[in-house]
Amino acid sequence: MSGTGAGTAPRPLPGGGRPAGPGGGPAGAGGGPAGPGGGPARLPAAGQRARGGGPPWMGAGMPTEKAMNFGPSARRLIGRLRPQRRQLLAVIALAVVSVTFSVVGPKILGRATDIIFAGVIGKRMPAGSTLQQAVDAARAHGNPHLADLLAHLKVVPGVGIDFTHLGQVLLLAMGLYLAASLLGWLQGYLLNGVVQRTILKLRADVEDKLNRLPLPYFDRQPRGELLSRVTNDIDNIAQSLQQTLSQLLTSLLTVVGVLVMMMVISPLLAVIALLAIPLSMVVTKRIAKRSQKQFIAQWTHTGALNGQIEEAFTGHELVKVFGRRRDVEEAFAAKNDELFEASFGAQFVSGIIMPAMMFIGNLSYVAIAVVGGLRVASGAMSLGDVQAFIQYSRQFTQPLTQVASMANLLQSGVASAERVFDLLDAPEQTPDPATPARIADAHGRVEFEHVSFRYSPDKPLIEDLSLVAEPGHTVAIVGPTGAGKTTLVNLIMRFYELDAGRITLDGVDITDLRRDDLRGRIGMVLQDTWLFGGTIRDNIAYGDPTASSDEILAAAKAAFVDRFVRSLPDGYDTVIDAEGGNVSAGEKQLITIARAFLSNPSLLILDEATSSVDTRTEVLVQRAMAALRSDRTSFVIAHRLSTIRDADLILVMESGRIVEQGTHDELLAAGGAYHRLYHAQFAQPVADADPVASALGRGM
């Protein structure tokens, strides 16, 4: 949600009441950051955790610690690689060739072993004799095993090792391994691009999704938890894909290639090696099943801890002021312990897989070595084939072990993917109309027609409200906390959808307008200011990115920003941090007001916009806004009733209803709710001062 409007919506509490602060919607003057969060931090009570304590909505967006549906989530994650299918095909082709070269290598090295062994045996045999004579002599001397061994060797009696042939075989093996390494490097390079482009698209989709989500979604989501999904979980997905895809592809191809070579060399030994597979699968499945819930809990606690840390850091001044540092530390320690237990359990359980697989592989290795040695002795196999088969047995168990060791990464990555997919699957706000209406002549006339709205279905807030705000009029909204004052202006901005009735702007139903068009006509200044990291000039220009330097300067002068900026060493080029820590609260408010001036809206919404400025500056700002409000409608939410005496219309709200309306003098004369509010605000301090004065008098 974006627009040139000068504000963002405050976040209401469920069931109505005063919003906690800005969040969601377009950022603008005094608005909150575009996206989740904003407003004062919620500080946990002593020992209170992010989940299981506090208001019921605090953990509404937290994922439950249930067993993850691994298969569909994994398939959906792999499906996001589909746009990179050409690169993936190239990766697969390179992997096939690379693995083929690597798999053929041991067979060639086995041939080199046979050349060496045949040369050593042939050197010891008398020259001039034949191989058959040597075999017959061995049988005659009662050594049938040696006779069988010699019968299967290509031995030339009296001739030693053929180094020329041996060199050719070794060079061939070296070339194959070198080519396999180069192709593997190229495969990794292409795969890295595939993964990073996929994650780039995923991040973009998440950002777009956040802009399409309705504001109530952010009301239910702790900001730290949401940030954890957008940052930590996506980074974890990238790491998991990067580390597992290449190894998984190579490992599976290696298993297939090695299995083919083992069947060619010796079907009997291949069967012995294959016996390790079902045993390995059973062990891996049992261990992975136990670690699955642990990884879900790990990332759930990570999100909760991030939310707790973010809240504590945002409100660190309040933590110190109220002496709650120890309570915050205890809450952090409790949640940190939960994360430790979940992380330790997940990593420990999944870490058992690799040692178990290595043990099974070693058993298979011993069996192959014993049976292979017996077959060499019987002449059924050559020594080179047994050597090659032993290498293949290692190559066969190693990829299985790698796949097993990647189980923790796969579980963790898919767990994070499921949390991100939950965000992507969240219900979106209603789309803008296909053929939006246009406001031909904008003046800012706002009309509520029998409007009803409630945050919670069982808690009514605004019921059958009707009012008209004419162009150029200032409409002040007053009432006790929770009366629905800010909700009223949130409905104008379409941060929430109506339950009944309609709101029109210059005679056009706001639901017939594009949200950007609607909010582009509205300037909003909130009590809780928001400045981003950048210069003062950039923060003012946020109201209209196309504004010239002269227009920015004029807006700054109108909002009396120019008065204090001139005293700064770098003037309008002074860089302020994201929290606006190097300017005062009043100066921040003036900058956001200047931002609203610059946007030149047809409708102004001021939510306690001058609460942070001093009395003299407030008077000056009120005068400047009076000029700005010419031919524009202004909605002013105020608690200080002295600031809205000159309003054209004052609405007094209680429990979502307008109980009184009129001018300042008319409402005072009526002696109703406004009269009570006014005198409670101005008469009570005098009444409270009398006992104090009497006590001081007695003390003197």
N, C-alpha and C positions, 0 to 999 in steps of 0.2 A: 504494500500500500504506500503510495507515494503521491506527492503533489506539491504545489508551491504554497500551500497553506502554511500558516505560521505556527502550527501547534500539533501536539499529539494528545491522545486521550489519557486522562488519569485512569488508574486502575481501580475499579470499584470493588468493594468487598462483597462476597456473596450475601444475598439478602438485603442489599442496599447499604446505605451509609456512606460515609466520606471515603473517597478513594485513597489508596495508599500512595499513589504517585504516578508519574507518567509511565507509559509503556505501550508498545505496539503502535501501529499506525504511522503516518508520515512524521518525520521529525521537523520541527520548526521552532519558532520563537517560544522559548520557555518549555518546549515539549521534551519528551523523553527520547532516549535513543531509539532509533528504528529497530524494532525487534523486541525481545523479551525484557522484562525487568523494569527497573526504574523505581523511584520512590524511596522512602526511608527504609533502612534495613530492618528485617524482623529479627530481633535478638532472642535466641532461645532462652527459656527459663533454666533455672539451675538443674543440670542433669538431663534436660529435655533433649531428645533426639529429633532429627529432621523428620523421622517417621515414628508414629506411635505416640506423639505428644503434640500439644498445641492445637490450633484450630483444625477442623476436619479437612479443610481444603489444602492445607500445607502439603500433604502427600498425595493429592489426587492424581498428579501426573506421574507418580513414581511407578516403575514397572514392578510387578509382583514377582516373587521368587518362585516361579513355577518352572517345571521342566520345559525347556525350549523345544520347539518343533524344528528339529535340526534340518531334516530333509528339505522341506519347502523353502526355508530361509536360505539354505546353501544353494539350491537351484536358482533362486531368485538373484542371489549375489553373483553367481556365475553368469546368469542371463544378462547382467549389466555389461559383460564383456562383449556382447554380440556386435555392437558397432565397430569393434576392433577385430572383426573376424578375419579380414585379409592378413593383418599382421599376425593373428593367432595361427592361421594356416602356415604362414612362413615359419613361425616359431616351431610348430609341430614338425614341419618338413626338416628343418635344421636339426631338431632333436632326434628324429628318426635316423638321419644320416650319421650324426655324431655318436649316438648309442650303437649303431651298427658297427662303426669303426672300432669303438671301444670293446664291443662284444667279440669281434673277430680276433682282437689282439691276443688273448690268452691261447687260442688255438694255434696261432702262428708261433708264439713263444714255446708252446709244447713241441712244435716241429723242431725248433732250435734245440730243445733239450734232447730230442731223439737223435739229432745229428751228433751232438756232443757224446751222448751215451754210446751210440753205434761206433763212433771213432775210438772211444776208450776201449771198448770190447774188441774191435777189429785189430787194434794195435797189439793186443796180447795174443792174438791167434797167429799161427805160423803162416808165413807168406807162401803163396802158391797153392794153398788148399782152397777148397770151396766151402760155402756156407753149409751145404748138406753134409759134407764130411764132418764138419764141426758139430752139427746136430747129432749125427750118428755116433760120434765119439762120446758125446755127453751121455747119450742113452746107454752106451756100452759100459760106461763107468758108473752106472746106477744113479744118474742125476737127471731124472725126467723133467723136473721143473726148469733147470737150466736149458735143457734141450728145447722145451716149449718157448722159453724166453728168446732164445737165439733164432728160432724159426720165424718169429714175428718181427725181427730186426733186419733192416737193410744194411747188413755188415759185409764189408770187403776184407777178408782175412789179410793181415799184414799192413793194412792201410789205416792211418790214424784219422784225426778230425779233419773234415773238409772245411777249412776256414773260409774259403771263397764262398761256398754255399751258405755257411753259417752267417757270414757277413751280409749276404743278400737278404737272408731271412730277417736278421736283426734290423737292417735298414728299413725293410718293409714294415716291420712292427713299429719302429720309431716313427715312420711317416704316418701310419694310421693313427697313432696316439696323438701326434702333433696336429693332424687334421681334425681329430675329434675335439681337441682342446680349443682350436680356433673356432670351429663351428659352435661349440658350447658357449664361447664368449659372445659370439654374434647373437646366438639365441637369447642369452641373458640380456644383451643390450636391447633387442627388440621387445622382449617381455617387459623390461622395465618401462619402456615407453607405453606399452599397452596398459599396465597397471596404473601408472601415473595419470594417463589421460582418462582412465575410468574413474579414478578418484576425483580428478578435476571436474568431471561431469557430475559425480555424486554430490560434491560440495555445492556446485551450481544449482543442482536440483533441490538440495536442502535449503539454500538461500531463497530460491524462488518460492519454495513451499512456505517458508516462514512469512513471506510477504503476502501469501494467499490465505494464511490462517486467520480466523476471526479473533478479535481481542479476548473473548472469553477463554480461549485455549491458553493464553498466556496468564490469565488470572488463576488458572488451575495448576500451572507449572512453576515449581521453584526455579528461579533463574539459573542457579548453579547446576541443577540437574539438566536443564535444557542446553546450557553451554557445554556440559560434559558430552552430551550426545553429538553436538555439532563439531566439537574439537577432538576430545579424547577417543570417542568411539570411531570416528572416521579415520583418525590416524592409526588406530589399532587395526582397522580393516585393511588399510594400505599396507601396513607392515605384514599382516597375515598373508595377504595375496602375494606380496613380493617374495616372501620367504617360502611359501608353500607351493605356488603354481609351478615354478621352475623345477623344484625338487620332485614334486608329485609327478609331473609329466615325465621327467627323466627316469624316475624310479620305476614307474609302470612300464615304460618302454624297455628298460633294462631287464626287468623281470621277464617280460615276454621273450626278448632276444636271448637271454641267458638260458631260459627254459628250452628254447628250440635247440641251442647248441648242446645242452646237456643231453637231450633226447637223441641227438645225432651221435654223440660220443658213447653214451652208455644208458640205455633205458632203465637198467636195474638201479644204477646210482641215482638216476633222475627221480625214480619213485621214492628212494630214501630221502632225497632232498625235499620232495613235495610233501612228505609227511609232516614237515615243520609248518606248512601253511595253515591247515585247519587249527592246529594247536595255537599258533600265533594269533589267528583271528579271534579265537575264543578268549584268549587272555586280553587282547587289545579291546575287544568289545566290552568285557566286564569292567575293565579299569576306566575306559572312556565314559561309560555310562555313569559311573560314580563321580567322575570329575565334571560332568556336564552341569549339574546343579551348582557345583562350587563356582564355576566360571560365571554363571548367571548372577549368583550372589556377589561375586567380586566386582562386577561392573555396576551392579545396582548400588552397592555400598560406595563405590568410587563416585558415582553421580551425587549421592546424598552427602558425602564428605565435601565435595566441591561446592555444593550449595551452602553448606554450613560455613565453609571458609570464606566464600564470597560475601555472605551476609555479615560475618564478623569483621572482615576487612572494610566493607562499605561503611559500617557503623562503628568503626574502631574508636572514634571520639566519644560516642555515647557509651560504649563499653567502659571506657575509662572514667567518664563523668559519673556514671552510676555505680562504679566499683564492681562491675560484673566480670572482670577479667578472669577470676578464678572459675566462675560458672562457665564461661565460654571455653576455658581450657579443659574443664571436666567434660563438657559436652563433646569437644573435639576428641579428647582422649577416648571416650566411650565409642564414638563412631570410628575412630582410627583403629581401635582394638577389633571392632567387628570386621573392618576391611582387612586387617592383618589375618584374622582367623580364616576368612573366606579365601584370601589370596594364598595363604600358606597351604590350606587344604587343597585348593585347585592345583597349585604347582606341584605339591608333594604327590598327590594321587596320580596326576598325569605323568609326573617324572618317573613313576615306577615302570611305565611301559617300556622304556628303552632298555633298562637292565634286564627285564624279563625276556625281551626279544633277543638280547645278546646271549642270554643263557640258553634259550632254545636253539639259536644259531650255532652255538658251540657244540651242543649235543649232536646236531646234524653234521657238523664238521668232523667230529670224531668218528661217527659211523661211516662217513664217506671215506675217510683216510684208511680205516681198517679194511673195509670191503674192497676198496681200490687197490690196496697193497696186495691183498690175496689174489686179485684178478691179474695183476702184473706178474706175480710169481707163477701163476698158472698159464701165462702167455695169452690170456684173453684180451688184455689191453696193453698198450705201450706205456712206458713210463711218462712220456710226454703228454699222452692223453689223460693220465691220472693227474699229472701236475696241472694241466689245463682245467680238468674238472674240479679240482680243489679250489682253483682260482674262481671258477664259475660258482661254486657253492658259496664262496665269500661274496661274490658279486650278487648272488641270488638273495642271500639273507641281509646284506647291507641295505639295499633299497627297501626291503620290508621293514627293517629297523628304522630307516629314515622316515618312512610313512608313519610308523607308529610314534616316532618322536615328534612328528608334526601334528599329532592329534591334539596336543594342548593348544598349539597355535590355531588350528582349525576350529576347535571348540570356542576359543576366545574370540576369534575373528567373526565367526557366525553369530555368537552371542551379541557382539557389538552391532553386527549388521541387522539383527532383529530389532534392536533398540532404535536404530536409524530408520528402519522400515516402518516401525510403529509411528514415528514422526511423519514420514512421507505418506502414511495411510490415514492420518488424522483428517476428520471432516473439514472441508474448506468453507470459507465464506461464500455466500451466494454470488454467482458471477455477475459482472456488469451486464446491462441489457445489450442485446445484439445491435439494436438501433437506438442509441441513447438520445435523449432529448437535449435541446440546447436552450440556454437562457439568452434571449436576444437583447433584452434591456435590463441589465443588472442594477438593482437598487438596494437589495438586501431585505426585502419584505419576507418575514418568516411567519408561518401560520401553523399552529398545532390543531389538528382536527380529531377530537375524541381519541387521544393517544392513550394507550395502555402498554405498560412494560413491567416486567419483573425479571430479576436475575435468577431467582429460583422459582420453579413452578408453584411451590406451595407457600411462597412468601410474596404477597402483593406489594408493589412499590408505587407505581404510577397508574392510576385508574381514571379513564375517561377525562383526560386533561385537554382543554381547549384554550388557546390564547392567540393573539395576533400582535406581532411586533412590526410597527410601521417603519419605513425607511427614514433614516436620520434620527430615530428615537433611541434613547438609552433605556434598556430594560434591566433593572436591578433585581437580583434573586437573592432573597434572604431567608433565613430559617435555621432551626437547630441542626446539629450534626445528624446525618442520616435521613434528612428530609427529602433528598433526591435532587439537590440543586445541581451538582456536577453531572448527575445522570441526565438531566435535561439537556445540557449542552453536548454531552456525549451522543445523544440521540440525533442532534442536529448534524454532527459530524459523521453520522452513520457508523460509529464504532460498534454499535449494537443494533440489531434489527428489532422493529416494533412487534409487539404481540397483537396489537389492533390499532386502527386509525391510520393516519398518515400525517407527514410533515411536508409542507411545500416551501420552496424558496423562489420568490418572485413568480408565484403561481404554478411552478413546476414541481411535481412530486419528486422528492430527493431520490427515491428508488428508481426513477427513470433516468437519472443522471449517472454518468461514470463517476466512480468514487474520486478519481484524480481531479475531475472537473469540479466536483462539489467542494472538495477540500482546498482546491486551488483558489476558491473564492472566499475562503475563510482564514482569518488570522487569529491565532490562539496563543495566549500568554498564560502560563500556569504559575501557580505559587512555587512549585518545585522546578527550579531552572535546570536546563541542560545545556552545557557547552561541550564541544568536542575539542580534541587536541589540535591546535592550529593558532593562527593569528586572530586578533580581535577583528580585523577586517574580514577574514574568512568567515568568522562566526556570524557577523552581521549580514554578509552576502548570502548566507544560507537561505535567507528569506526570498531572494531572487538572484539566482546565479548569473543572470544576464545583466545585472545592474552595473552601471558605470561607477567610477570612483567618485564622481560628483554626487550621484544619487546615494551612494553609501554614506558619504560625508553629511549630506542633508538629513538622512535618517538618523545618523548619530547625533547631530545637533538637536533635532526635534525631540529625541529621547534623553538629551542631556548627557550622552555618553562622551561627547567631545570634551566636556568640561574636565573629566578626570583622565581621559586618554592623553591629553596634552601634557600632563605631568609625568607620564611614563617615559623612560629613556628612549624606547623604540616606537612610541606613539601607537599608531594603528597596526604596526608590524610586530607588536609585542606578542610573543607566543605564550599561550596559556595551556595548561595541561587539561586532560580530559575531565578532571574534577573541578577545574576552575579554581585551583587552590591559591593562585597568586593574585586573585582579585577578590574583593569582599563580596558578601552575599548580595548587598544592595547593588554593587556594580555589575554583578552577573545578571541581576534582574533588569537593569537598564539596558544591557546588551541584548537580552532577549526581546525587550520592548522595541528596541531599534530594529531588530530583525522583523518584527511584525509591521512596523512602519514601512519598511522597505518592500514588503510583499504587496502593499497597497490593496488590501482586501475589500470586498464589498460588505463583509460581515465580520465584526470583531467579537471575540469571546475572551473575556478577562476573568480569570479565576484567581481572585486575591492577588492580582498582578503587581500591586504596589505594597505588599505586606512587608517586603524586605528593604524598603527605602525609607529614608528619614522623612520627617514631616514636611520640611521645606521642599525637598525634591519631589515628594508626593504631590504637593500643590502644583509645582511646575509641570509635572507629568500629566496631571489631570487637565491642565490648561491645553497642553499639546494634544492630548487625546480628544479634547473637545473639538479642535480644528480637524483632526483626522476623521472624526465621526460624521462629518458633514455628508449628507446623503447616504449614510451608511447606518445599518442597524448594529447596535452594540448590546451584548449580553454581559452583565457584570455580576459576578458572584462575589459577595462581600460579607465579612463578619463585622467589620468596623462600619457601623451604620452612618458615621459622619461622612464617609466617602461617597455615599450615594444619595445625599439629600437633594441634589439637583436632577436626579433621574426623571425621565418623562413618565416612567411606569415602574412601580415597585411591586414585585410579586412576593408574597409571603407564603412559604411552603411548609407544610407539616405532613409527614407520612406520605409523601408523594402526591399530595393534593395542594392546590392553590386555595388557601383559606381566606386570603385577602389580596386585593390589588387596588392600586391607586397611587397618588403622589405622596410625598413625605408628609405634607401638611394634612392631607385628607386622612391618611392612615392614623396619624397621631390624634386627630380629632375624633376618629371612630372609636378609639379606646379599646381596640381589640388586640390581636396577637402581636402586631407590629408595635403597638404602644407598650406592651409588656416587654418585648425584646429591647426596645429603645431605652426604657427606664431601667431595665435590669443591667444594661451596659453602662449607663451614665450615672444612675443614681446609686447603684450598689457601692462603687468605690467611695462615694461621699459617706454613705452609711457606715461602711467599714472603717472609715477614717475617724469617725466620732469617738468610738471607744478607745482607739489608740491615743487620740488627743487628750481625752480625759485621763487616761493612765499616765501620760507624760506630765499632765498638769499636776496630778497628785504626787508624782515622783519629784517634781520641783518644789 
